[in-house]
Every structure is written in structure tokens, then in C-alpha cells.
Amino acid sequence: MKEFRLQPKILFGEDSLDYLKTLEYKKVMIVTDEVMTQLKLTDFVTNSLSSTTEIKIFDKVEPNPSMTTIENGLKDFIDFEPQCIIALGGGSPIDACKAILYFSYELYKKLKVNKRIFFIAIPTTSGTGSEVTSYSVVTKGEHKIALANDLMLPDVALLSTKFLGALPAKVVADTGMDVLTHALEAYVSTNANPFASSLAIKSIKLIFENLVTHYNDRKIEAPKENVQFASCMAGIAFDNSSLGINHSIAHTVGAKFHIAHGRANAIIMPYVIEVNTEANKKYYEVSRELGLPADTIEEGKSSLLSFVRILKEKLGIEKCLKDYGVDFETFKREIPSMLSDIKKDICTIYNPNKLSDEEYIRLLLKIYFGE
């Protein structure tokens, strides 16, 4: 038996943040990063809460949040004892907030305490889809740890384009390609289902039609909103069908060489599409949906590869890790560790092709050299 979940409640539109005015919790904790507080973007949240609400802001989340950060946030959480927690930011603050909840529920379980914290996620980038998933990724040393628990699924996701207009073009490129990776991997996953696949295809179409326009001018409302919708849809899709080795490789490469997650996914994507021969028909279906040349399965897959490569070029994304500036001797030395990480990563389970160690090594070298 399979399941398709439709949590959380999703509120969107220019007045979506007004939902916060309806909250009656006495103590609310906000998990975010220092940029949000410095730019006073947290004011959108705090000014919407009741004047009688006691608020605790934990804004020490860094990109690719570390276990140390999670531990510090957990300490503040335990000391403050909020009834509601709000994640405000891109994937890192939302993932950090989820991880804080994950370990708090583990603690409650040990203490035999039956307690639930109301969880609201407010994404300020369009990429991770973390506002609608039950997953979190945290960094421990040079390794990324994936956490999964339904208790980390937000109760409410608030989508607002108010936060998106000031994003740098590079962030739009990275996060937008993260959306495309989520949607493509969800669609070709061996755990795919018709509900998730429908959302994945719609997400891919929205990226195809809107990402470059949004990248070139972040002030235009329609593309900005459509990319945000694409991110959310892709999040629901992969939460219900899982991902693949594009993400498994991006997790280890990103952690070891300090590459933004979306950019790592984008660099890796064409090489994974090439190697996933078991998904050729599904790649062909994507090309058909996008109106790309696809008279045969082979032509359809080739068209999709061309589209991805051209899109990367338009967004200023490097062709390979060598172009990004990763040192080859360091990369070569890390191959055994990366191989181990990839094979243990939960995303690898549902990849269309099951690769041998030799195939993984060839793939990693191709990702490095681009040929």
C-alpha cells in the first residue's frame, strides 16, 4: 500500500503572512539566520504576532547548518519552551528548525512526554521545497546527515513573494536548479506515483517557462511567483516519491568542497541524466511535455540534456567541478569517502539505475572533468 500526503496547509498570495495575526500562542520561537535579522525581514513575522506574544529569535543558522548549530538551537528551544516554532529563511534555516524539532521529539520520547509543537515554515527562497517536506539535512564535519521524520513536516507553509525580490541572481540560479533537480528526480524515482508525478511535471514546466526570466529580473511578479510555486510543488512531489543519486552526489560533493547545494545539483545533473538509462522513457516524457523534439525515446532524452545544458549556461553555472575550481588531487583523494557517502545516502535507494563502484567512480570523474 502506498500513501500520498497533503500536509501541510499551504497559504499563498500577497496577504499570506496575515495568517500569523490569528495565532494565539503565548511563546513563539523563530529560527532564522543573521541576514534575516540584519535586513529586518524578521519584522514581517514579529510585527504580525500578537503584542502579548513572547518571542525568542534564534538567528545563528549558517549555510549547510552544522550539528553544533542544531545543538545550540536545541538548548534555546528547551530553555524557552515555545508552543509554536516558525522557520524563516531558505533551506538552511528551515532544515535547522526541523532538526531542532527532530531532536526535541527524540528527547520527549525518552522522557515519555506526549507533546507537539505547532510548526510554521516561511521560505524566503524558491528552491529547497523544505517547507512541505519531512526531511532535513545537517552537516557533521565533511559529511551531510539526512534526517527523516513525519514530525518534522510543518503544519502550515506560508508562501510570500515579499522576500524574493532582493535575492541575488546567483541565489536565484542555484535555488531554481535545485527545484528542477527535485522535480526531475521525483519524476524518474522508482518510488514515483501518479500524484507526485503530476506535481513534478507541472514544476518542471514552470521552471522551463519562468526561471530565466526571474533570474534576469527579480522584480517581475509573475515569474517570481511561478518559480515559488514550482519549488513548493517539487517539494511535495519528492516528499512523496523520494530523490536519486543526483542528490546523493550533491550531498557529499557540497559538504567536502563547500559548494552551494543547488549549484552542486546543477553541475551534476546532466551527467546523472546520461547514466540513468533505466529512466530514458521518463526523460522522453518530460521532453514531450515541454514541447521539445521527441520523436523517439533517444531524441527525447537528448533534447532534455540539451535543455539542461543551455539552461545552466544562461544561468552562469559551471559545466563541471574543474570549472568550479575544485582541486583535482584533493578530489581524487576524496573519491573513496565520497563513494561511501553516496552508497549510504537515503536518496540512492530509489535511483532508476543501480551503479557499481566502478560506474560511480567513472561518473564522479566525468562530473569533475565534464567529459
C-alpha positions in Angstrom: 0.0 0.0 0.0 1.3 3.5 -0.9 0.4 6.8 0.6 0.3 10.4 -0.8 0.4 13.1 1.9 -1.1 16.5 1.5 0.2 18.1 4.7 1.0 21.0 5.4 -1.8 23.5 4.8 -0.3 26.0 2.2 -1.3 29.6 2.3 -0.1 31.9 -0.6 -0.7 35.3 -2.0 0.3 38.8 -1.0 -1.6 38.7 2.3 -0.5 35.2 3.3 1.5 36.5 6.3 -1.7 37.8 7.8 -2.2 34.2 9.0 0.3 35.0 11.7 -2.2 37.5 13.2 -4.6 34.7 14.0 -2.1 32.8 16.3 -2.8 32.8 20.0 0.3 31.1 21.3 1.9 32.8 24.3 5.5 31.8 23.4 6.8 31.6 19.8 10.4 30.8 18.7 11.7 32.0 15.3 14.6 30.1 13.7 16.4 32.1 11.0 19.8 33.5 10.1 21.6 36.7 10.8 20.9 38.1 7.3 17.2 38.0 8.0 17.6 39.9 11.3 20.1 42.4 9.8 17.8 43.2 6.9 14.9 43.4 9.4 13.0 40.8 7.4 12.1 39.1 10.7 9.9 42.2 11.3 7.4 40.8 8.8 6.9 38.0 11.3 7.3 39.7 14.7 5.0 42.6 13.7 2.3 40.2 12.7 2.3 38.3 16.0 0.2 39.5 19.0 1.8 42.2 21.1 1.3 39.8 24.1 3.3 37.0 22.5 6.7 36.3 24.0 9.2 35.9 21.1 12.6 34.1 21.0 14.7 34.6 17.9 17.5 32.1 17.2 19.4 33.6 14.2 22.7 31.7 14.3 21.9 29.4 11.4 24.7 29.2 8.8 24.5 27.8 5.2 24.6 24.0 5.5 23.8 24.1 9.2 26.2 22.2 11.5 25.3 19.8 14.3 26.9 22.4 16.7 24.3 25.0 15.5 21.5 22.5 15.9 22.7 21.7 19.5 22.8 25.5 20.3 19.3 25.9 18.8 18.0 22.9 20.8 19.3 24.4 24.0 17.5 27.7 23.4 14.4 25.7 22.5 14.5 23.6 25.7 15.1 26.7 27.8 12.4 28.8 26.2 9.7 26.1 25.8 7.7 27.5 22.9 4.3 26.3 21.9 4.9 27.3 18.3 8.1 27.4 16.2 8.5 29.4 13.0 11.2 28.7 10.4 12.0 31.8 8.4 14.6 31.6 5.6 16.0 29.5 2.8 16.6 25.8 3.1 19.2 26.1 5.8 17.1 27.8 8.5 14.1 25.6 7.7 16.3 22.4 7.8 17.8 23.7 11.1 14.4 24.3 12.6 13.3 20.8 11.6 16.5 19.3 13.1 15.8 21.1 16.3 12.3 19.7 16.4 13.6 16.2 15.4 15.9 16.1 18.4 13.4 17.7 20.8 10.9 14.9 19.9 13.6 12.3 20.4 14.1 13.8 23.9 10.3 13.9 24.6 10.2 10.2 23.6 12.9 9.3 26.1 11.1 11.3 28.8 7.8 9.8 27.8 6.3 13.2 27.2 3.5 13.5 24.8 3.9 17.0 23.3 3.5 18.6 19.9 4.9 21.9 18.8 3.0 23.8 16.1 5.3 24.4 13.2 5.1 27.1 10.6 7.6 27.3 7.7 8.1 30.6 5.7 10.5 30.1 2.8 12.4 33.2 1.6 14.0 31.5 -1.4 12.5 29.3 -4.1 14.5 26.1 -4.2 14.5 23.6 -1.4 10.8 22.9 -1.0 11.7 22.3 2.6 8.5 24.0 3.8 6.5 21.0 2.6 8.8 18.0 3.3 9.5 15.7 6.3 13.3 15.7 5.6 16.2 17.7 6.9 19.9 17.7 6.0 22.6 18.8 8.5 26.3 18.8 8.3 28.7 17.0 10.6 32.3 17.6 9.6 32.7 16.8 5.9 29.5 14.7 5.9 25.9 15.5 5.4 23.3 13.7 7.6 19.8 13.2 6.3 17.1 13.2 8.9 13.6 11.9 8.2 10.6 12.0 10.4 6.9 12.9 9.8 7.0 15.0 12.9 9.3 17.4 11.0 6.6 18.1 8.5 5.3 21.7 9.0 1.7 22.3 10.0 1.5 25.4 7.8 3.6 26.7 5.0 3.3 30.4 4.2 4.4 31.4 0.6 5.0 35.1 0.1 7.0 36.8 -2.7 7.8 39.7 -0.4 11.1 38.1 0.4 12.1 37.1 -3.2 12.7 40.4 -5.0 16.0 41.2 -3.3 17.7 37.8 -3.9 21.0 37.9 -5.8 20.9 36.4 -9.3 23.3 33.7 -8.2 21.0 32.6 -5.4 18.0 32.5 -7.9 20.1 30.4 -10.3 21.2 27.9 -7.6 17.9 27.5 -5.9 16.0 27.4 -9.2 18.2 24.5 -10.4 17.6 22.8 -7.1 13.9 22.9 -7.9 14.5 21.3 -11.3 16.6 18.6 -9.7 13.9 17.8 -7.2 11.2 17.6 -9.8 13.2 15.5 -12.3 14.4 13.1 -9.6 10.9 12.8 -8.2 9.5 12.0 -11.7 12.0 9.3 -12.5 12.2 7.8 -9.0 11.4 4.1 -8.7 9.0 5.1 -5.9 7.1 7.6 -8.2 3.3 7.6 -8.2 0.8 9.4 -10.4 0.0 12.1 -7.8 3.6 13.1 -7.2 4.5 12.8 -10.9 1.7 15.2 -11.9 3.2 17.8 -9.5 6.7 17.1 -10.7 5.8 17.7 -14.3 4.0 20.9 -13.5 7.0 22.1 -11.5 9.4 21.3 -14.4 7.1 23.2 -16.8 7.0 26.3 -14.5 10.9 26.3 -14.3 11.1 25.8 -18.0 8.9 28.8 -18.6 9.9 31.2 -15.8 13.3 30.6 -14.3 15.5 32.5 -16.8 13.1 35.5 -16.8 13.1 35.5 -13.0 16.9 35.3 -13.0 17.2 38.3 -15.3 14.7 40.5 -13.5 13.8 39.6 -9.9 11.2 42.4 -9.7 8.7 40.9 -12.2 5.9 39.4 -10.1 4.5 36.5 -12.2 7.8 34.6 -12.9 8.8 35.2 -9.2 5.5 33.7 -8.0 5.6 30.8 -10.5 9.1 29.7 -9.5 8.0 29.8 -5.9 5.0 27.6 -6.8 7.4 25.2 -8.7 9.6 24.9 -5.7 6.7 24.0 -3.4 5.2 21.5 -5.9 8.6 19.8 -6.4 8.9 19.6 -2.6 5.5 17.8 -2.3 6.5 15.6 -5.2 9.8 14.4 -3.8 8.5 14.1 -0.3 6.0 11.5 -1.7 8.4 9.7 -4.1 12.0 10.4 -2.9 15.0 11.6 -4.9 18.0 9.9 -6.5 21.8 9.9 -6.9 21.9 13.5 -8.2 21.2 14.5 -4.6 23.3 11.7 -3.1 26.4 13.0 -5.0 25.5 16.7 -4.3 25.3 16.0 -0.6 28.9 14.7 -0.4 30.4 17.0 -3.0 28.7 20.0 -1.4 29.9 19.1 2.1 33.5 18.3 1.1 34.1 21.2 -1.3 31.8 23.8 0.2 29.6 24.2 -2.9 26.0 25.6 -2.5 23.6 22.7 -2.7 21.6 23.9 -5.7 24.8 24.7 -7.6 26.2 21.2 -6.9 23.0 19.7 -8.1 23.1 21.8 -11.3 26.7 20.9 -12.1 25.9 17.2 -11.6 22.5 17.0 -13.3 23.5 16.3 -17.0 25.9 13.5 -16.1 23.3 11.8 -13.9 20.6 12.0 -16.7 23.1 10.4 -19.0 23.9 7.5 -16.7 20.2 6.9 -15.7 19.4 4.7 -18.8 16.5 2.9 -17.0 14.7 6.3 -16.9 15.1 7.1 -20.7 11.4 6.7 -21.3 10.5 9.1 -18.5 13.1 11.7 -19.7 11.4 11.4 -23.1 8.1 12.0 -21.5 9.4 15.2 -19.9 10.7 16.4 -23.2 7.2 15.7 -24.8 5.6 17.7 -22.0 8.0 20.7 -22.6 7.4 20.6 -26.4 11.0 19.7 -27.1 11.9 17.4 -30.1 11.0 13.9 -29.0 10.0 11.7 -32.0 11.9 8.8 -30.4 12.9 8.0 -26.8 16.5 8.6 -27.7 15.7 12.0 -29.2 13.6 13.0 -26.2 16.4 12.2 -23.7 18.9 14.1 -25.9 16.6 17.1 -26.1 16.2 17.2 -22.3 20.0 17.0 -21.9 20.4 19.9 -24.3 17.8 21.9 -22.5 19.5 21.4 -19.1 22.9 22.4 -20.6 21.6 25.5 -22.2 19.7 26.5 -19.0 22.9 26.1 -17.0 24.8 28.3 -19.4 22.0 31.0 -19.3 22.3 31.0 -15.5 26.0 31.2 -15.4 26.5 27.8 -13.9 29.8 25.9 -14.4 29.9 22.9 -16.7 31.9 20.7 -14.2 33.7 20.7 -10.9 37.0 21.5 -12.6 35.5 24.8 -13.9 34.2 25.5 -10.4 37.7 25.4 -9.1 37.9 22.1 -7.2 41.5 20.9 -7.0 41.8 17.5 -8.7 44.3 16.0 -6.3 42.0 16.8 -3.4 39.0 15.5 -5.4 40.8 12.2 -6.3 41.9 11.7 -2.7 38.2 12.1 -1.6 36.8 9.6 -4.1 36.7 6.6 -1.6 35.0 8.7 1.0 32.5 10.2 -1.5 31.7 6.7 -2.8 31.0 5.5 0.7 28.7 8.6 1.4 26.8 8.1 -1.9 26.1 4.4 -1.2 24.8 5.2 2.3 22.7 8.2 1.3 19.0 7.5 1.6 18.4 9.2 -1.9 20.4 6.4 -3.6 17.7 3.8 -2.8 15.2 5.0 -5.4 17.5 5.9 -8.2 16.5 4.3 -11.5 19.9 2.7 -12.2 21.9 0.7 -9.6 25.5 1.6 -10.2 28.6 -0.5 -9.4 31.6 1.1 -7.6 33.4 1.3 -10.9 30.4 3.1 -12.5 30.2 5.6 -9.7 33.9 6.4 -10.0 33.6 6.9 -13.7 30.6 9.2 -13.1 32.5 11.2 -10.4 35.4 11.7 -12.8 33.0 12.8 -15.5 31.4 15.3 -13.2 34.9 16.6 -12.4 36.2 16.9 -15.9 33.0 17.5 -17.8 33.8 14.8 -20.4 
